[in-house]
Amino acid sequence: MLILAGLFNAVAGLAGGVLAIGTFVVTISFLFTSTDYAHTVPFLSPVGTFIIKDVVLLGVAS
């Protein structure tokens, strides 16, 4: 909602972007700390593919 509010208020948009980046960075860290996924480069296990989408979302949010 804050990112959407950024259309009308730049400070709200900045706050939303920073919070989104923080969320995606924490989620991406699960790729390196979780024992549930295949430790291969493509991360193509079910858990890995669910988490790897956050790399794309991080790029969009930043």
N, C-alpha and C positions, 0 to 999 in steps of 0.2 A: 504494500500500500504506500510505503514511503517513496519508493521509486516512482510510482505513478503520480504521487503528490509533487514530485520534482518538476512536473510540467508547469506547476503554478508557483512553486517555492523552491529555489535552488538549494537552500540549506536542507530541506526535507529530502530532496533527491540525493544529495551527498550523503546524508545519514543513512538512507536506505541502501545506497551502493556500498558503503563501508560495512554495514551489517551483513549484507549479502556476501561480500567477499570473505568476511570472517566465517560465516556459516559454511561456505564451500571449501575454504582452506581446512577447517576442522574435519569436514567429511572426507576430503581427499587424504588426510593423514591416516584414515582408517585403512587405506590401501597398504600402508607400510607397517601398521601395527596389528592388523587383524590376522588371525590364523585361519580364517574361514575361506579364503580364496586361493586360487592356484598362483604360486609365486613365480609366474612366468611373465615375460614382458607384455604380452597383450592383455593380461588380466581378464581373460575370457570366461572365467567361472561365473555362475549366476550372481554371486555377490560382487565380483569385480566389475561386471558390466553395469550393475546398478550404481556403483560408486563412481566409475570412470565418467559417467555423464556429467558429473560435477566439474570436470575439467573444462568442458564446453561452457557450462553455466558460469564458471569463474571468468572465462574470457568475455562473455557477454556482459557480466556485471562490472567488469573493470574497464 
